[in-house]
Amino acid sequence: VRGWGTLDIQSCRFDHFSCCLCHCRSLEGLSAFGSLEELILDNNLLGDDLVLPGLPRLHTLTLNKNQISLSLPLPPLPYLLDHLAEVTPALEYLSLLGNVACPNELVSLEKDEEDYKRYRCFVLHKLPNLKFLDARKVTKQEREEALVRGAFMKVVKPKVSPLLSCSLFIFLLPQYGPLQKQGKDTCLKKI
């Protein structure tokens, strides 16, 4: 607009910022927006190495459909949840739907409601001030369980190498032979 001159971003106050479907891998430069209250970062390429600047007023953060797994810390960075607790003390609403970190049956057939409950408990343990997690309000019961059991709810599944599982199968296989065609009472024959 004519006559406005140059926009000084440092003197502007932004409360809300949305950056969806931008293929973002980092949030470099976000520190210029220290007064943010809502940050929407859905459908990007953000991962566990996500670094946010101090955002003391941020109460809403959505990171839906990114590449967040909450699996391994990337030293010297702390876990993402620990990082969020440190840099977003006013955070009340967090959504991680559509990430590996947020297990549900819609994203993976291997996950069930119990996996999602454990995830919620773990996240609430790390971020006890949340009022909403994903699309659901945090209940009093969930908050109480997170205080007692939250630290132990991180789901860790052992990785079995294909060689190990194959050798285990071969170890068990010789105990039994194929079914024989002998009539109605056919069963596995012990070798």
GUDOLUM-234773 format. One record per residue: residue number from 1; residue in one letter; x, y, z of N, C-alpha, C in turn. Coordinates in steps of 0.1 Angstrom, whole numbers, plus 2048, in hexadecimal, padded with zeros to 3 digits. Layout:
<rs>
   pos   code   n.u   n.v   n.w   ca.u   ca.v   ca.w   c.u   c.v   c.w
   NUM      A     X     Y     Z      X      Y      Z     X     Y     Z
...
</rs>
This chain:
<rs>
   pos   code   n.u   n.v   n.w   ca.u   ca.v   ca.w   c.u   c.v   c.w
     1      V   808   7F4   800    800    800    800   809   80C   800
     2      R   806   816   7F8    80E    822    7F6   80D   82A   803
     3      G   819   82F   807    81A    838    812   81C   831   820
     4      W   81B   823   820    81D    81C    82D   82C   81B   830
     5      G   835   81B   827    843    81A    82A   847   80B   82C
     6      T   852   809   833    857    7FB    836   850   7F6   843
     7      L   84D   7E9   842    847    7E3    84E   852   7DE   857
     8      D   852   7E3   863    85C    7DF    86D   857   7D3   875
     9      I   85B   7C7   872    855    7BB    878   858   7BB   887
    10      Q   863   7C1   88B    866    7C1    89A   85C   7C9   8A2
    11      S   856   7D3   89C    84C    7DB    8A3   83E   7D6   8A2
    12      C   83C   7CC   89A    82E    7C6    898   82C   7BB   8A3
    13      R   820   7B9   8A7    81D    7AF    8B0   813   7A5   8A9
    14      F   818   798   8A8    811    78E    8A2   80C   784   8AC
    15      D   7FF   782   8AD    7F9    779    8B7   7F8   76B   8B1
    16      H   7F5   76A   8A5    7F1    75D    89E   7FA   75C   891
    17      F   7FF   750   88F    807    74D    884   804   73F   87F
    18      S   801   73E   872    7FE    731    86C   807   72F   860
    19      C   80D   723   860    816    720    855   813   711   852
    20      C   809   70F   84A    805    701    846   808   6FE   838
    21      L   80C   6F1   835    80F    6ED    828   81A   6F5   822
    22      C   824   6F8   82A    830    700    825   83D   6F8   823
    23      H   83C   6EB   827    848    6E3    826   853   6E8   82F
    24      C   850   6EE   83A    859    6F3    844   861   6E7   84B
    25      R   86E   6E9   84C    876    6DF    853   87B   6E5   860
    26      S   87B   6F3   861    880    6F9    86D   878   706   86F
    27      L   879   70C   87B    872    718    87E   87B   724   880
    28      E   886   723   879    890    72E    87A   889   73B   877
    29      G   88C   745   87F    886    753    87D   879   755   885
    30      L   874   74B   88B    868    74C    893   86A   755   8A0
    31      S   877   756   8A4    879    75E    8B0   875   76D   8AE
    32      A   873   772   8A2    86E    77F    8A0   85F   781   8A4
    33      F   859   775   8A7    84B    776    8AA   849   771   8B9
    34      G   850   777   8C2    84F    772    8D0   842   774   8D7
    35      S   839   77C   8D1    82C    77E    8D8   821   775   8D3
    36      L   825   76B   8CB    81B    761    8C6   813   75B   8D1
    37      E   806   759   8CE    7FD    752    8D7   7F8   745   8D1
    38      E   7F7   745   8C4    7F3    739    8BC   7FC   737   8B1
    39      L   801   72A   8AF    80A    727    8A4   805   71A   89E
    40      I   801   71B   891    7FC    710    88A   806   70B   87F
    41      L   80C   6FF   881    816    6FA    878   813   6ED   872
    42      D   806   6EB   86E    802    6DE    869   807   6DC   85B
    43      N   808   6CF   857    80C    6CA    84A   819   6D0   845
    44      N   824   6CE   84D    831    6D2    84A   83B   6C6   84B
    45      L   847   6C9   84C    851    6BE    84D   859   6BF   85A
    46      L   853   6C5   864    859    6C7    871   85B   6B9   878
    47      G   867   6B7   87F    869    6AB    885   86D   6AC   894
    48      D   873   6A2   89A    876    6A2    8A8   881   6AD   8AB
    49      D   888   6B1   8A1    892    6BC    8A3   88D   6CA   8A3
    50      L   87F   6CB   8A4    879    6D8    8A3   87E   6E1   8AF
    51      V   881   6ED   8AB    886    6F7    8B6   87E   703   8B5
    52      L   877   706   8C0    86F    712    8C1   877   71C   8C9
    53      P   875   729   8C6    87B    733    8CF   872   734   8DB
    54      G   876   73C   8E5    86E    73E    8F1   861   745   8ED
    55      L   856   73F   8EF    849    745    8EC   840   745   8F8
    56      P   843   74E   902    83C    74E    90F   82D   750   90E
    57      R   828   755   904    819    757    903   812   74D   8FB
    58      L   819   744   8F5    813    73A    8EC   80A   730   8F4
    59      H   7FD   730   8F0    7F4    727    8F7   7EF   71C   8EE
    60      T   7F0   71E   8E1    7EB    714    8D7   7F6   711   8CD
    61      L   7F9   704   8CB    803    6FF    8C2   7FE   6F3   8BB
    62      T   7FC   6F3   8AE    7F8    6E7    8A7   804   6E3   89D
    63      L   808   6D7   89E    812    6D1    896   80D   6C5   88E
    64      N   800   6C5   88A    7FA    6BA    884   801   6B6   877
    65      K   802   6AA   874    807    6A4    867   815   6AA   864
    66      N   81E   6A8   86D    82C    6AB    86B   834   69D   86C
    67      Q   840   69E   870    848    691    871   84E   690   87F
    68      I   845   691   889    849    691    897   846   683   89C
    69      S   851   67D   8A2    84F    66F    8A7   852   66F   8B6
    70      L   858   679   8BD    85B    679    8CB   863   66D   8CF
    71      S   86B   667   8C6    872    65B    8C8   880   65D   8CF
    72      L   888   664   8C8    896    665    8CD   89A   674   8CF
    73      P   8A1   677   8DA    8A6    684    8DB   8B2   686   8D1
    74      L   8B3   692   8CC    8BE    695    8C3   8C8   69E   8CA
    75      P   8D1   698   8D2    8DA    6A1    8DA   8E0   6AC   8D2
    76      P   8E2   6B8   8D7    8DE    6BB    8E5   8D0   6C0   8E7
    77      L   8C7   6BE   8DE    8B9    6C2    8DF   8B2   6B9   8E9
    78      P   8AA   6BE   8F2    8A2    6B6    8FA   896   6B0   8F2
    79      Y   88F   6A7   8F8    883    6A2    8F1   87A   6AD   8EE
    80      L   872   6AC   8E3    869    6B7    8DF   860   6BB   8EA
    81      L   85A   6B2   8F1    851    6B6    8FC   858   6BE   907
    82      D   864   6BA   90B    86C    6C1    915   86F   6CF   90F
    83      H   872   6D0   903    875    6DD    8FC   868   6E6   8FD
    84      L   85D   6E0   8F9    850    6E8    8F9   84D   6ED   907
    85      A   84F   6E4   911    84D    6E8    91F   856   6F4   923
    86      E   862   6F5   91E    86B    6FF    921   868   70C   91A
    87      V   865   70C   90D    864    718    905   855   71D   904
    88      T   84B   715   907    83D    719    906   836   717   913
    89      P   839   71E   91E    834    71B    92B   824   71E   92C
    90      A   81F   725   923    810    728    923   808   71E   91A
    91      L   80F   714   915    808    70B    90B   7FD   704   912
    92      E   7F1   705   90C    7E5    6FE    911   7DF   6F5   906
    93      Y   7E1   6F7   8F9    7DC    6EF    8EF   7E7   6EA   8E6
    94      L   7E8   6DD   8E5    7F3    6D7    8DC   7EC   6CC   8D3
    95      S   7EF   6CC   8C7    7EA    6C2    8BE   7F5   6BC   8B6
    96      L   7F7   6AF   8B6    801    6A8    8AF   7FB   69D   8A6
    97      L   7EE   69E   8A3    7E7    694    89B   7EE   693   88D
    98      G   7EE   686   888    7F4    684    87B   803   682   87B
    99      N   809   682   887    818    67F    889   819   671   88F
   100      V   825   66B   88C    828    65E    892   827   65F   8A1
   101      A   82A   66A   8A7    82A    66C    8B6   81C   66A   8BB
   102      C   812   66D   8B4    804    66C    8B8   7FD   660   8B3
   103      P   7FE   655   8BA    7F9    648    8B5   7EA   647   8B5
   104      N   7E4   644   8AA    7D6    642    8AA   7D3   639   89E
   105      E   7C7   633   89F    7C3    629    895   7C1   62F   887
   106      L   7BF   63C   886    7BD    642    879   7CA   643   871
   107      V   7D5   645   878    7E2    646    872   7E9   639   870
   108      S   7E7   630   879    7EE    623    879   7E5   618   87E
   109      L   7E4   60D   876    7DC    602    87A   7E2   5FA   886
   110      E   7EF   5FD   889    7F6    5F6    894   7F3   5FD   8A1
   111      K   7ED   609   8A1    7EA    610    8AD   7DB   60E   8B1
   112      D   7D9   60F   8BE    7CB    60E    8C3   7C9   619   8CE
   113      E   7BD   619   8D4    7B9    623    8DD   7C3   623   8EA
   114      E   7C8   617   8ED    7D1    617    8F9   7DE   61E   8F6
   115      D   7E3   61D   8EA    7EF    624    8E6   7ED   633   8E7
   116      Y   7E1   637   8E2    7DE    646    8E3   7DC   64A   8F1
   117      K   7D7   642   8FA    7D5    646    908   7E3   648   90E
   118      R   7EC   63E   90B    7FA    63F    911   801   64C   90C
   119      Y   7FF   64F   8FF    805    65B    8F9   800   667   900
   120      R   7F3   668   902    7ED    674    909   7F2   675   917
   121      C   7F4   66A   91E    7F9    66A    92C   807   66F   92C
   122      F   80F   66A   923    81D    66E    922   81F   67D   91F
   123      V   817   682   915    817    690    911   813   699   91D
   124      L   808   695   924    803    69D    92F   80D   69D   93B
   125      H   815   692   93C    81F    692    946   82A   69D   943
   126      K   82D   69E   936    838    6A7    932   832   6B6   932
   127      L   826   6B7   92E    81F    6C4    92D   813   6C5   935
   128      P   814   6C6   942    809    6C5    94B   7FF   6D0   94B
   129      N   802   6DB   944    7F9    6E7    943   7EF   6E6   937
   130      L   7F0   6DC   92F    7E8    6DA    923   7D9   6D9   928
   131      K   7D0   6E0   921    7C2    6DE    923   7BB   6D6   918
   132      F   7C2   6D7   90C    7BD    6CE    900   7CA   6C8   8FA
   133      L   7C8   6BB   8F7    7D3    6B4    8F0   7CC   6AE   8E4
   134      D   7D2   6B1   8D8    7CC    6AD    8CB   7BE   6B3   8CB
   135      A   7B4   6AB   8C8    7A6    6B0    8C7   79D   6AE   8D3
   136      R   7A4   6AA   8DE    79C    6A7    8EA   7A0   6AF   8F6
   137      K   797   6B2   8FE    799    6B9    90B   7A0   6B0   915
   138      V   7A9   6B5   91C    7B0    6AD    926   7A7   6AB   932
   139      T   7A5   69F   937    79C    69C    942   7A4   69C   94F
   140      K   79D   69E   95A    7A3    69E    967   7A9   690   96A
   141      Q   7A3   685   965    7A8    678    967   7B5   676   95F
   142      E   7B6   67B   953    7C2    67B    94B   7CE   682   952
   143      R   7CA   68E   957    7D4    696    95E   7DA   68F   96A
   144      E   7D1   689   972    7D5    681    97E   7DE   675   97A
   145      E   7DA   66E   970    7E2    662    96B   7EF   667   966
   146      A   7F0   672   95F    7FD    677    95A   806   67A   965
   147      L   801   680   971    80A    682    97C   810   676   982
   148      V   808   66B   983    80C    65F    989   814   656   97F
   149      R   80F   654   973    815    64A    96A   81B   650   95D
   150      G   81A   65D   95B    81E    662    94E   82C   660   94A
   151      A   835   660   954    843    65E    950   846   650   94B
   152      F   83D   647   94E    83F    639    949   837   635   93D
   153      M   830   63F   937    827    63C    92C   82D   63D   91E
   154      K   83A   641   91D    840    642    910   840   634   90A
   155      V   83A   632   8FF    83A    625    8F8   847   622   8F1
   156      V   84E   618   8F5    85A    614    8EF   859   605   8EB
   157      K   85A   603   8DE    858    5F5    8D9   866   5F0   8D5
   158      P   86A   5E4   8D9    877    5DF    8D5   877   5DC   8C6
   159      K   883   5DF   8C0    885    5DC    8B2   88A   5CE   8B1
   160      V   884   5C6   8A9    888    5B8    8A7   88E   5B8   899
   161      S   89A   5B3   898    8A0    5B3    88B   89A   5A7   883
   162      P   899   5A8   876    894    59E    86E   89B   591   86F
   163      L   8A8   591   872    8B0    585    873   8AC   57E   880
   164      L   8AA   586   88B    8A6    580    898   898   57A   897
   165      S   88E   581   891    881    57B    890   881   56F   887
   166      C   889   56F   87D    88A    563    874   890   557   87B
   167      S   89B   559   883    8A1    54E    88A   898   549   895
   168      L   890   552   89B    886    54E    8A5   87B   545   89F
   169      F   877   549   893    86D    541    88C   873   533   888
   170      I   87F   533   883    885    526    880   888   51E   88C
   171      F   88B   524   897    88D    51C    8A4   880   515   8A8
   172      L   874   51C   8A6    868    517    8AA   862   50D   8A0
   173      L   865   50F   894    860    507    889   863   4F8   88A
   174      P   86F   4F3   88D    872    4E5    88D   869   4DD   897
   175      Q   863   4E3   8A1    85B    4DC    8AB   84E   4D6   8A5
   176      Y   84A   4DB   89A    83D    4D7    894   83E   4D4   885
   177      G   837   4CA   881    837    4C6    873   82A   4CA   86C
   178      P   829   4C8   85F    81D    4CB    858   811   4C2   85C
   179      L   805   4C7   859    7F9    4BF    85C   7F9   4B3   852
   180      Q   7F5   4A8   857    7F4    49C    84F   7E5   499   84C
   181      K   7E2   494   840    7D5    491    83C   7D1   483   841
   182      Q   7CB   483   84D    7C8    476    853   7B9   475   857
   183      G   7B1   480   855    7A3    47F    859   79F   48B   861
   184      K   795   48A   869    78F    495    870   798   49A   87C
   185      D   79F   491   882    7A7    495    88E   7B5   499   88A
   186      T   7B7   4A0   87F    7C4    4A5    87B   7C8   4B0   884
   187      C   7D5   4AF   889    7DA    4BA    891   7E9   4BA   88E
   188      L   7F0   4C4   894    7FE    4C6    891   805   4BA   898
   189      K   80E   4B4   891    815    4A9    897   823   4AD   89C
   190      K   826   4AA   8A8    833    4AE    8AE   83E   4A5   8A8
   191      I   849   4AB   8A4    853    4A3    89E   85D   49E   8A9
</rs>
